[in-house]
């Protein structure tokens, strides 16, 4: 899933779950109680609200979990997979051997036209992995950055790759701001920005350390993924967590929203007192 698709899914699911939960609850009640049943929970009752809370939580949880799973499942085959290599552990001898075997297996003279596309992919993968500069920047930013026709050095590729990073974080910041503006992102907004900054720090560590950040824990969470693939998953995890907090948080923990609103009022009062004190000086 592209970053643009991730961000659009974020916008859509900032508004859809509540409507879906209401519809599911209506269908569930009609099947279980019937329209005129005396046991039918009344809208606004504690039972009605409790059922809605659980339905909303399940809908949001299942959907967002599926988004993360789908982002991993639908990833295109990377160059390491193409040549049957494991990221970070292969040797140049293994690269040469696997390339020769794959080339012979899928060469158009042997496999015909059916193997032509695979043969092209094999040659492209070898061209990247055999070149230290291309391999490093492929690991960090994915195949798109290699389309840069003016990039020659690591510094050139780094400058080009960071453009996509800036784009994602700028778009994420704008979306958070718009969600807050329309009242969809007020709950947990402080932690949302903190998590965004934390994810940015992890992403930069992945970029500049070529994937060694996190040691064993990140590899256990995302085994076998190339750094740029881990970044894609991190983005999806952040988007999913943000939507979940926005949708489920105020429903399950309304007292937290009240406290947050009280904190906002306190800040406004402090600002007013500061202005008054400033005028008096």
VEXLUM-189573 format. One record per residue (C-alpha): x, y, z. Coordinates in steps of 0.1 Angstrom, whole numbers, padded with zeros to 4 digits, always signed. Example, Ala and Ser with C-alpha at 12.3 -4.5 7.8 and 13.67 -1.06 7.14 Angstrom:
2
+0123-0045+0078 +0137-0011+0071 
***
This chain:
281
+0000+0000+0000 +0014+0034-0010 +0018+0063+0015 -0010+0082-0004 -0034+0052+0000 -0025+0050+0037 -0033+0086+0043 -0066+0084+0023 -0076+0053+0044 -0068+0074+0075 -0091+0102+0064 -0119+0078+0055 -0118+0058+0087 -0117+0089+0108 -0154+0092+0100 -0168+0058+0088 -0167+0035+0119 -0194+0053+0140 -0219+0050+0111 -0210+0014+0105 -0214+0006+0142 -0248+0022+0143 -0260+0003+0113 -0247-0030+0127 -0263-0024+0160 -0296-0017+0144 -0294-0049+0124 -0283-0069+0154 -0312-0056+0176 -0338-0063+0149 -0326-0099+0146 -0323-0105+0183 -0353-0086+0197 -0376-0076+0169 -0389-0040+0163 -0416-0041+0190 -0400-0063+0217 -0402-0049+0252 -0367-0061+0258 -0353-0039+0230 -0328-0015+0246 -0339+0021+0242 -0316+0045+0224 -0297+0065+0250 -0300+0038+0277 -0269+0024+0295 -0274-0010+0278 -0278+0006+0244 -0246+0026+0248 -0226-0003+0262 -0236-0025+0233 -0226+0003+0209 -0192+0007+0226 -0184-0030+0221 -0196-0031+0185 -0176+0000+0176 -0145-0014+0193 -0147-0047+0175 -0153-0030+0141 -0124-0006+0145 -0101-0033+0159 -0108-0059+0132 -0106-0034+0103 -0074-0017+0114 -0057-0050+0122 -0066-0062+0087 -0051-0030+0072 -0018-0037+0089 -0019-0074+0078 -0028-0064+0043 +0000-0039+0040 +0025-0067+0047 +0007-0094+0027 +0004-0073-0005 +0040-0060-0005 +0056-0065-0038 +0084-0091-0039 +0117-0074-0030 +0150-0079-0047 +0162-0103-0020 +0132-0125-0024 +0136-0125-0062 +0171-0140-0058 +0163-0162-0029 +0185-0143-0005 +0179-0132+0031 +0184-0096+0038 +0216-0088+0058 +0230-0123+0059 +0239-0133+0023 +0274-0133+0009 +0286-0122-0025 +0292-0158-0035 +0256-0166-0027 +0244-0136-0047 +0265-0147-0077 +0254-0184-0074 +0217-0176-0070 +0217-0151-0098 +0233-0176-0122 +0207-0203-0112 +0178-0180-0116 +0190-0166-0149 +0194-0201-0163 +0160-0211-0151 +0140-0182-0164 +0161-0173-0195 +0137-0167-0224 +0156-0192-0245 +0147-0219-0220 +0115-0207-0203 +0101-0189-0233 +0081-0157-0232 +0065-0168-0199 +0098-0164-0181 +0108-0131-0198 +0093-0108-0172 +0109-0128-0144 +0142-0128-0162 +0141-0090-0164 +0133-0088-0127 +0162-0111-0118 +0186-0090-0138 +0173-0058-0122 +0176-0073-0087 +0212-0084-0093 +0221-0050-0107 +0210-0034-0075 +0223-0059-0050 +0257-0062-0066 +0263-0024-0064 +0269-0012-0028 +0255+0023-0034 +0223+0011-0051 +0218-0016-0025 +0221+0007+0004 +0196+0032-0009 +0172+0005-0021 +0173-0008+0014 +0166+0026+0029 +0140+0040+0005 +0128+0012-0018 +0128+0009-0056 +0113+0043-0063 +0144+0062-0052 +0164+0043-0078 +0144+0061-0106 +0165+0092-0098 +0184+0098-0130 +0207+0125-0115 +0217+0106-0084 +0252+0093-0084 +0263+0092-0048 +0248+0081-0014 +0243+0118-0006 +0223+0123-0038 +0201+0093-0031 +0196+0104+0005 +0184+0138-0006 +0160+0123-0030 +0147+0096-0006 +0141+0121+0022 +0116+0140-0001 +0092+0111+0004 +0098+0112+0041 +0090+0149+0043 +0059+0144+0022 +0045+0117+0045 +0051+0136+0078 +0039+0169+0063 +0007+0153+0051 +0002+0134+0085 +0006+0167+0104 -0019+0185+0082 -0044+0156+0085 -0040+0156+0123 -0046+0193+0124 -0078+0190+0102 -0091+0162+0124 -0086+0183+0154 -0103+0212+0136 -0135+0192+0130 -0134+0176+0164 -0124+0141+0152 -0089+0141+0167 -0092+0159+0200 -0090+0127+0221 -0054+0118+0226 -0040+0144+0203 -0010+0151+0226 +0000+0114+0224 -0007+0113+0187 +0019+0140+0180 +0043+0123+0204 +0039+0090+0186 +0044+0107+0153 +0076+0122+0165 +0087+0089+0180 +0080+0071+0147 +0099+0097+0128 +0129+0091+0151 +0127+0053+0144 +0124+0059+0107 +0154+0081+0106 +0173+0055+0126 +0163+0029+0100 +0174+0052+0072 +0208+0061+0086 +0216+0027+0101 +0205+0006+0071 +0181-0014+0093 +0201-0022+0124 +0179+0000+0147 +0160-0019+0174 +0182-0049+0173 +0163-0081+0179 +0129-0067+0189 +0123-0051+0155 +0134-0082+0137 +0110-0103+0159 +0081-0080+0151 +0089-0077+0114 +0111-0107+0105 +0127-0107+0071 +0116-0073+0060 +0139-0048+0044 +0142-0014+0062 +0120+0004+0037 +0093-0023+0041 +0095-0019+0079 +0089+0018+0074 +0058+0011+0054 +0045-0011+0082 +0053+0015+0108 +0033+0041+0089 +0004+0018+0087 +0006+0010+0124 +0007+0046+0133 -0023+0054+0111 -0042+0025+0125 -0034+0035+0161 -0044+0071+0155 -0078+0061+0140 -0084+0037+0168 -0077+0063+0195 -0099+0089+0177 -0128+0065+0173 -0127+0042+0203 -0110+0063+0230 -0138+0088+0236 -0164+0060+0236 -0146+0037+0261 -0130+0064+0282 -0152+0095+0281 -0137+0107+0314 -0104+0110+0296 -0120+0134+0271 -0135+0154+0299 -0101+0157+0316 -0086+0168+0283 -0112+0194+0278 -0105+0206+0313 -0068+0208+0306 -0076+0229+0275 -0097+0253+0296 -0069+0255+0322 -0044+0265+0294 -0068+0292+0282 -0071+0306+0317 -0034+0306+0321 -0030+0324+0288 -0056+0350+0300 -0038+0355+0333 -0005+0359+0315 -0020+0385+0292 -0034+0404+0322 -0001+0402+0341 +0017+0415+0310 -0006+0445+0307 +0000+0452+0344 +0038+0453+0340 
***
